[in-house]
Amino acid sequence: MRSMLTATLICMTAFLAAGTSVQAQMTAPSTAGAKPKPVTTVPIRPALQTPADTANAMAQAERLALQSDLAWVGQYNGAITGEVSERMVAAIKEFQKARAGKPTGVLNPQERGILADTAKRKQESVGWKIVTDPGTGVRLGVPTKLVPQQSSDANGARWNSPTGTIQIQLARRKEANPTTAKLAEREKKEPAGRTIDYTVIKPDFFVLSGLQGLKKFYVRGTFKGDEVRILTILYDQATEHTVEPVVIAMSSAFNPLPSGAQIAGPPPRKTVEYGTGVVVSDDGAIVTDRQVVDSCLAIAISGHGNADRVAEDKDHDLALLRIYGARGLKPLNLANGASKPGVELTGIADPQNQGGGAAASSVKASIAQVGGGSDLALSPAPAIGFSGAAALDGDGKFAGIALLKPVVVAGPAAAAQAALVPADTVREFLKANGVDAAGGSPDAKASVVRVICVRK
């Protein structure tokens, strides 16, 4: 990076130093015996190169890095696109003035090095990381030290500071025939009481900022097909000096609909993934979501030790695990089929969703057929960690196993975020693998366990 800038500055210096006047060694025609009259010399000056010219001579990657570093030190508040602008040149001059340097608009190698080092320290101080959110497929930058508390589900994610002064919200939803204008108009009104002081609406994205109560807010949203992604950042005005450079960086790093390899499938699997298993026999048989325990180096059942995966049903995404030597297991009664519509899901949410805890909890969900077939969708999707949860109807009868589906970015509208494997399918799978699911406890909370998968 520095070598390219150094070369640019050397070329500029050489160009400007290439003689401020050139003597024209010419004489006028003379007559015989007369002294030649010298022609008046004319100074020739090269055109001065502006700071914008110097910046345009850089590679695109160099300009992007320069804008990013200027943003992190609080001098640049524009879009980080690599495009040269008056705002970018003004930011360079402000940085130079802040260090008692001459505001030329062109950084020398020493100044560029100081800028890069300062920006890096700023990033490290807030714990800046580029992550892929597993619930939405969105790729974004997060200041992990400012917002260490995270919770998520299939509809979005949230990061909070310990005192709630800084909040980051990531929303994912489907919407029929969205446009950025319609999305922006909705965000202006929800929640009520927002005061808008800045609006940008482009065909492919929109940006809003202003006040929401006593907090400042920034919203950036976009869509593809019927998939909508919206990033909202809320922060107390007292944190403005710290947060605003982060807001600019988050906006530029926000990749709501990743392309390439990710468009055809889910984001990379977590190194450690948590799910729910249902105990189906007192000798250690557990049924869970096959995707949760896929490609695991090790599988553990919280409180009981390691487990083996002994069978799977790829068509219905079920897996059968077995632990050995465990005592006090309470299998769930799977004998009675559900009859009432709607279910209660009982599972164990991801540790991040419950402050590191491992408590079982229950949530309500409705059931609907997808595409007129046998697939059953659950709505709303439960929290991350509930994949493999037990579903019971209003009479407490076993209805099936809940699955959280991997995100397919810009997938078909009919793709369910959560699905239900019906009770009959679960019983047939267990019977085929020698597990008698009759009898057992009607208490789902006593029968669910946390499943932990450790990958590479």
C-alpha positions as CSV (number, residue, x, y, z in Angstrom):
1,M,0.0,0.0,0.0
2,R,2.7,2.5,1.1
3,S,5.0,1.6,-1.9
4,M,2.3,2.5,-4.4
5,L,1.6,5.8,-2.6
6,T,5.3,6.6,-2.4
7,A,5.7,6.0,-6.1
8,T,2.8,8.3,-6.8
9,L,4.3,11.0,-4.7
10,I,7.8,10.6,-6.3
11,C,6.2,10.9,-9.8
12,M,4.3,14.0,-8.7
13,T,7.4,15.6,-7.2
14,A,9.5,14.9,-10.3
15,F,6.8,16.3,-12.5
16,L,6.5,19.5,-10.5
17,A,10.3,19.9,-10.3
18,A,10.8,19.5,-14.1
19,G,12.0,23.1,-14.6
20,T,10.0,26.2,-13.9
21,S,11.1,27.9,-17.1
22,V,12.7,26.7,-20.3
23,Q,15.0,29.0,-22.3
24,A,14.1,29.0,-26.0
25,Q,17.5,28.9,-27.6
26,M,16.2,30.5,-30.8
27,T,17.2,33.7,-32.6
28,A,15.4,35.7,-35.1
29,P,16.5,35.8,-38.7
30,S,19.2,38.4,-39.2
31,T,20.4,40.6,-42.0
32,A,24.0,40.7,-43.0
33,G,26.2,42.6,-40.6
34,A,23.4,43.0,-38.0
35,K,23.6,41.6,-34.5
36,P,21.0,38.8,-33.9
37,K,18.2,39.8,-31.7
38,P,17.3,37.3,-29.0
39,V,13.7,36.1,-28.9
40,T,12.0,36.8,-25.6
41,T,12.1,33.6,-23.4
42,V,8.7,32.2,-22.4
43,P,8.4,30.2,-19.1
44,I,6.6,26.9,-19.5
45,R,5.0,25.5,-16.3
46,P,3.6,22.0,-16.0
47,A,0.0,21.6,-14.9
48,L,-0.3,21.2,-11.2
49,Q,-1.7,17.9,-10.0
50,T,-4.5,18.1,-7.6
51,P,-5.1,15.9,-4.5
52,A,-8.0,14.3,-6.4
53,D,-5.7,13.5,-9.3
54,T,-3.2,11.8,-6.9
55,A,-6.0,9.8,-5.3
56,N,-7.4,8.7,-8.7
57,A,-3.9,7.4,-9.6
58,M,-4.1,4.9,-6.7
59,A,-5.4,1.4,-7.1
60,Q,-9.1,0.9,-6.1
61,A,-8.0,-1.3,-3.1
62,E,-5.7,1.5,-1.9
63,R,-8.6,4.1,-2.0
64,L,-10.9,1.8,-0.2
65,A,-8.4,1.2,2.6
66,L,-7.7,4.9,2.8
67,Q,-11.4,5.8,3.1
68,S,-12.0,3.0,5.7
69,D,-9.0,4.2,7.8
70,L,-10.2,7.8,7.6
71,A,-13.7,6.7,8.8
72,W,-12.3,4.8,11.7
73,V,-10.3,7.8,13.0
74,G,-13.5,9.9,12.7
75,Q,-12.5,12.2,9.8
76,Y,-14.6,10.7,7.0
77,N,-18.3,10.1,7.1
78,G,-19.1,9.2,3.6
79,A,-19.7,5.9,1.8
80,I,-16.6,3.7,1.6
81,T,-16.7,3.0,-2.1
82,G,-13.2,3.8,-3.3
83,E,-14.6,6.7,-5.4
84,V,-12.7,10.0,-5.0
85,S,-14.7,12.9,-3.7
86,E,-14.2,16.4,-2.2
87,R,-15.3,14.9,1.1
88,M,-12.5,12.3,1.0
89,V,-9.9,15.0,0.2
90,A,-11.3,17.2,3.0
91,A,-11.0,14.3,5.4
92,I,-7.3,13.9,4.5
93,K,-6.7,17.6,5.2
94,E,-8.5,17.4,8.5
95,F,-6.4,14.4,9.6
96,Q,-3.3,16.3,8.6
97,K,-4.4,19.4,10.5
98,A,-5.2,17.3,13.6
99,R,-1.6,16.2,13.6
100,A,-0.3,19.8,13.1
101,G,0.7,19.0,9.6
102,K,0.3,20.9,6.4
103,P,-3.2,20.2,5.0
104,T,-2.1,19.3,1.4
105,G,-4.8,16.7,0.9
106,V,-2.1,14.2,-0.1
107,L,-0.7,11.9,2.6
108,N,3.1,11.3,2.7
109,P,4.3,7.8,3.6
110,Q,4.8,8.6,7.2
111,E,1.3,10.1,7.5
112,R,-0.3,7.2,5.8
113,G,1.4,4.8,8.2
114,I,0.2,6.7,11.2
115,L,-3.3,6.8,9.8
116,A,-3.3,3.0,9.2
117,D,-1.9,2.3,12.7
118,T,-4.5,4.6,14.4
119,A,-7.4,3.0,12.5
120,K,-6.2,-0.5,13.5
121,R,-6.1,0.4,17.2
122,K,-9.6,1.9,16.9
123,Q,-10.9,-1.4,15.4
124,E,-9.2,-3.5,18.1
125,S,-10.6,-1.3,20.9
126,V,-14.2,-2.1,19.8
127,G,-13.5,-5.7,18.9
128,W,-14.3,-5.3,15.2
129,K,-15.1,-8.6,13.5
130,I,-16.7,-9.6,10.2
131,V,-19.1,-12.4,10.9
132,T,-21.8,-14.4,9.1
133,D,-25.0,-14.6,11.1
134,P,-26.2,-18.2,10.9
135,G,-29.9,-17.3,11.4
136,T,-30.2,-15.0,8.4
137,G,-27.2,-15.6,6.2
138,V,-26.2,-11.9,6.4
139,R,-22.5,-11.0,6.5
140,L,-21.7,-8.0,8.6
141,G,-19.2,-6.3,10.8
142,V,-19.9,-6.3,14.6
143,P,-18.1,-4.3,17.3
144,T,-18.0,-7.3,19.7
145,K,-16.5,-5.5,22.7
146,L,-19.2,-2.8,22.6
147,V,-22.1,-5.3,22.2
148,P,-21.0,-8.6,23.8
149,Q,-24.6,-9.8,24.4
150,Q,-26.1,-11.6,21.5
151,S,-29.4,-13.4,20.8
152,S,-30.8,-14.7,17.6
153,D,-33.5,-16.8,15.9
154,A,-34.5,-17.6,12.3
155,N,-36.0,-14.1,11.9
156,G,-33.0,-12.1,12.9
157,A,-30.3,-11.3,15.5
158,R,-29.6,-8.8,18.2
159,W,-26.4,-7.5,19.8
160,N,-26.5,-5.4,22.9
161,S,-24.2,-3.5,25.3
162,P,-24.4,-4.6,28.9
163,T,-26.4,-1.4,29.8
164,G,-28.4,-1.2,26.6
165,T,-26.8,2.0,25.5
166,I,-25.9,0.5,22.2
167,Q,-28.2,-1.9,20.3
168,I,-27.7,-3.6,16.9
169,Q,-30.7,-5.3,15.3
170,L,-30.7,-7.5,12.2
171,A,-34.1,-8.4,10.7
172,R,-35.0,-10.9,8.0
173,R,-38.5,-11.3,6.6
174,K,-40.4,-12.1,3.4
175,E,-42.5,-9.4,1.8
176,A,-44.6,-9.5,-1.4
177,N,-43.3,-7.1,-4.1
178,P,-41.1,-4.9,-1.9
179,T,-39.4,-1.7,-3.1
180,T,-36.9,0.4,-1.2
181,A,-39.3,3.3,-1.1
182,K,-42.0,1.1,0.5
183,L,-39.5,-0.4,3.0
184,A,-38.1,3.1,3.9
185,E,-41.6,4.5,4.4
186,R,-42.5,1.6,6.8
187,E,-39.2,2.1,8.8
188,K,-40.0,5.8,9.2
189,K,-43.2,4.9,11.0
190,E,-42.1,1.9,13.0
191,P,-41.6,2.3,15.8
192,A,-43.7,5.4,16.2
193,G,-42.0,8.7,17.2
194,R,-39.0,8.5,15.0
195,T,-37.6,11.8,13.8
196,I,-35.8,11.5,10.5
197,D,-33.0,13.9,9.6
198,Y,-31.3,12.0,6.7
199,T,-32.8,9.8,4.0
200,V,-31.3,8.1,0.9
201,I,-33.4,5.9,-1.3
202,K,-31.8,4.1,-4.2
203,P,-33.3,1.3,-6.3
204,D,-31.3,-1.4,-4.4
205,F,-31.0,0.0,-0.9
206,F,-32.2,2.8,1.5
207,V,-30.7,4.6,4.5
208,L,-32.4,6.5,7.3
209,S,-31.0,8.2,10.3
210,G,-32.3,10.4,13.1
211,L,-33.6,10.2,16.6
212,Q,-35.7,7.5,18.2
213,G,-36.7,8.8,21.6
214,L,-33.4,9.8,23.3
215,K,-31.3,7.5,21.1
216,K,-29.8,8.2,17.7
217,F,-30.6,5.5,15.1
218,Y,-29.3,4.4,11.7
219,V,-31.2,2.0,9.4
220,R,-30.0,0.4,6.2
221,G,-32.2,-2.0,4.3
222,T,-32.4,-3.9,1.0
223,F,-34.2,-6.8,-0.6
224,K,-33.9,-9.4,-3.3
225,G,-37.0,-11.0,-4.6
226,D,-39.2,-11.3,-1.6
227,E,-36.3,-11.5,0.9
228,V,-35.9,-8.3,3.0
229,R,-32.9,-7.6,5.2
230,I,-32.8,-4.6,7.5
231,L,-29.9,-3.4,9.8
232,T,-30.8,-1.0,12.7
233,I,-28.2,0.6,15.0
234,L,-29.4,2.4,18.1
235,Y,-27.1,4.3,20.4
236,D,-27.2,6.9,23.2
237,Q,-26.1,10.3,22.2
238,A,-23.4,10.2,24.9
239,T,-21.7,7.4,23.0
240,E,-21.8,9.2,19.6
241,H,-18.0,9.9,19.5
242,T,-17.3,6.1,19.9
243,V,-20.2,4.7,17.9
244,E,-20.4,6.9,14.7
245,P,-17.2,5.6,13.1
246,V,-18.5,2.1,13.8
247,V,-21.8,2.9,12.2
248,I,-20.0,4.0,9.0
249,A,-17.9,0.8,9.0
250,M,-21.0,-1.4,9.6
251,S,-22.9,0.2,6.8
252,S,-20.1,-0.4,4.4
253,A,-19.4,-3.9,5.6
254,F,-23.1,-4.9,5.5
255,N,-23.6,-7.7,2.9
256,P,-27.3,-8.6,3.4
257,L,-27.6,-11.1,0.5
258,P,-24.3,-12.8,-0.1
259,S,-23.6,-14.0,-3.6
260,G,-21.4,-16.7,-5.0
261,A,-21.1,-20.0,-3.2
262,Q,-23.5,-19.0,-0.4
263,I,-26.4,-18.2,-2.8
264,A,-26.9,-22.0,-3.3
265,G,-26.9,-23.0,0.3
266,P,-26.6,-22.1,3.9
267,P,-23.8,-20.1,5.5
268,P,-20.8,-21.9,7.0
269,R,-21.7,-24.2,9.9
270,K,-20.7,-23.2,13.4
271,T,-17.7,-24.7,15.0
272,V,-19.8,-25.5,18.0
273,E,-23.6,-25.9,17.4
274,Y,-26.3,-26.4,20.0
275,G,-29.6,-28.2,19.4
276,T,-32.3,-30.1,21.4
277,G,-32.8,-33.9,21.7
278,V,-35.8,-35.8,22.9
279,V,-35.1,-38.8,25.1
280,V,-37.1,-41.7,23.7
281,S,-35.9,-44.7,25.9
282,D,-34.6,-45.0,29.4
283,D,-31.5,-46.9,28.0
284,G,-30.1,-43.8,26.3
285,A,-31.9,-43.4,22.9
286,I,-32.4,-39.8,21.8
287,V,-34.0,-38.4,18.6
288,T,-32.9,-35.0,17.2
289,D,-32.4,-33.0,14.0
290,R,-30.0,-34.7,11.6
291,Q,-28.6,-31.3,10.5
292,V,-27.6,-30.3,14.0
293,V,-25.3,-33.4,14.3
294,D,-24.0,-33.4,10.7
295,S,-20.2,-33.5,10.2
296,C,-19.5,-33.5,14.0
297,L,-16.1,-34.5,15.3
298,A,-17.8,-35.1,18.7
299,I,-21.4,-35.1,19.9
300,A,-22.2,-34.5,23.6
301,I,-25.4,-34.5,25.6
302,S,-25.2,-31.9,28.3
303,G,-25.0,-33.4,31.7
304,H,-24.5,-37.0,30.4
305,G,-21.3,-37.1,28.3
306,N,-20.6,-38.2,24.7
307,A,-23.1,-39.7,22.4
308,D,-22.9,-41.9,19.2
309,R,-25.0,-41.3,16.1
310,V,-26.4,-44.7,15.3
311,A,-29.0,-44.0,12.6
312,E,-30.3,-41.2,10.4
313,D,-33.2,-40.5,8.1
314,K,-32.0,-38.1,5.4
315,D,-35.5,-37.7,3.8
316,H,-36.9,-36.3,7.0
317,D,-33.8,-35.0,8.7
318,L,-34.0,-37.2,11.8
319,A,-31.0,-38.6,13.7
320,L,-30.9,-41.3,16.4
321,L,-28.3,-40.8,19.1
322,R,-27.3,-43.1,21.9
323,I,-25.6,-42.5,25.2
324,Y,-24.3,-45.3,27.4
325,G,-24.5,-45.7,31.2
326,A,-26.7,-42.7,31.8
327,R,-29.1,-42.8,34.7
328,G,-32.3,-41.0,35.5
329,L,-33.4,-40.5,31.9
330,K,-37.1,-39.7,31.4
331,P,-38.3,-40.7,27.9
332,L,-41.2,-38.8,26.4
333,N,-44.4,-40.6,25.7
334,L,-44.7,-40.8,21.9
335,A,-47.6,-43.3,21.8
336,N,-50.5,-40.9,21.3
337,G,-50.9,-38.9,18.1
338,A,-51.9,-35.3,18.2
339,S,-55.3,-34.2,17.3
340,K,-55.6,-30.5,18.0
341,P,-54.1,-27.8,15.6
342,G,-51.3,-25.7,16.9
343,V,-48.5,-27.0,19.1
344,E,-46.3,-26.1,22.0
345,L,-42.6,-26.6,21.3
346,T,-40.3,-27.5,24.2
347,G,-36.6,-27.2,23.7
348,I,-33.4,-25.7,25.0
349,A,-32.4,-22.4,23.4
350,D,-28.8,-21.6,22.4
351,P,-26.6,-20.5,25.4
352,Q,-26.2,-17.0,23.9
353,N,-30.0,-16.6,24.0
354,Q,-30.2,-17.3,27.8
355,G,-27.0,-15.8,29.2
356,G,-25.1,-19.1,29.1
357,G,-27.9,-21.0,30.7
358,A,-29.3,-24.4,29.8
359,A,-32.9,-24.3,30.9
360,A,-35.7,-25.9,28.9
361,S,-38.5,-23.6,27.8
362,S,-41.7,-23.8,25.8
363,V,-43.2,-21.6,23.0
364,K,-46.4,-21.7,21.0
365,A,-46.5,-22.3,17.2
366,S,-49.0,-22.8,14.5
367,I,-48.8,-25.5,11.8
368,A,-49.5,-25.1,8.1
369,Q,-48.9,-27.2,5.0
370,V,-46.3,-26.0,2.5
371,G,-47.1,-26.2,-1.2
372,G,-50.0,-28.5,-0.7
373,G,-47.7,-31.5,0.2
374,S,-46.9,-33.3,3.4
375,D,-44.3,-30.8,4.6
376,L,-45.5,-28.9,7.7
377,A,-44.3,-25.4,8.4
378,L,-44.1,-23.9,11.9
379,S,-44.7,-20.3,12.6
380,P,-43.2,-18.3,14.2
381,A,-39.8,-20.0,14.0
382,P,-38.5,-20.7,17.5
383,A,-35.1,-19.6,18.8
384,I,-31.8,-21.0,17.7
385,G,-31.1,-24.2,19.7
386,F,-34.7,-25.4,19.4
387,S,-34.0,-27.6,16.4
388,G,-34.9,-31.1,17.5
389,A,-37.5,-29.8,20.1
390,A,-40.5,-31.8,21.1
391,A,-43.9,-30.6,19.8
392,L,-47.1,-31.4,21.8
393,D,-50.7,-30.4,21.0
394,G,-53.1,-28.7,23.3
395,D,-54.0,-32.0,25.0
396,G,-50.3,-32.8,25.7
397,K,-50.1,-35.4,22.9
398,F,-46.9,-35.9,20.9
399,A,-47.2,-34.0,17.6
400,G,-43.7,-34.4,16.2
401,I,-40.1,-33.0,16.2
402,A,-39.4,-29.4,15.3
403,L,-36.6,-28.6,12.8
404,L,-35.0,-25.2,12.1
405,K,-34.2,-25.1,8.4
406,P,-30.8,-23.8,7.2
407,V,-31.1,-20.4,5.5
408,V,-31.1,-20.4,1.7
409,V,-30.5,-16.8,0.7
410,A,-33.1,-15.5,-1.7
411,G,-34.7,-19.0,-1.8
412,P,-38.2,-19.8,-2.9
413,A,-41.1,-18.1,-1.1
414,A,-42.5,-21.5,0.1
415,A,-39.3,-22.4,1.9
416,A,-40.1,-22.8,5.6
417,Q,-37.9,-21.3,8.3
418,A,-39.0,-24.0,10.7
419,A,-40.7,-27.3,10.0
420,L,-42.4,-30.2,11.9
421,V,-41.7,-33.8,11.3
422,P,-45.0,-35.5,12.2
423,A,-45.4,-37.9,15.1
424,D,-46.1,-40.9,12.8
425,T,-42.9,-40.3,10.8
426,V,-40.9,-40.1,14.1
427,R,-42.4,-43.3,15.4
428,E,-41.7,-45.2,12.1
429,F,-38.1,-44.0,12.2
430,L,-37.6,-45.2,15.8
431,K,-39.4,-48.5,15.2
432,A,-37.2,-49.2,12.2
433,N,-34.1,-48.8,14.5
434,G,-35.4,-51.0,17.3
435,V,-36.7,-48.3,19.7
436,D,-40.1,-48.8,21.4
437,A,-41.5,-45.4,22.0
438,A,-44.6,-46.5,23.9
439,G,-45.0,-45.3,27.5
440,G,-42.9,-42.7,29.0
441,S,-43.5,-39.3,30.6
442,P,-45.9,-36.6,29.4
443,D,-43.5,-34.0,30.8
444,A,-41.6,-32.7,27.8
445,K,-39.4,-30.4,29.9
446,A,-38.1,-33.4,31.8
447,S,-37.5,-35.3,28.5
448,V,-35.5,-32.8,26.4
449,V,-31.7,-32.6,26.6
450,R,-29.1,-30.2,25.0
451,V,-27.2,-31.7,22.1
452,I,-23.8,-30.2,21.4
453,C,-21.9,-30.8,18.1
454,V,-18.2,-29.9,17.9
455,R,-16.9,-29.5,14.3
456,K,-13.5,-28.6,12.9
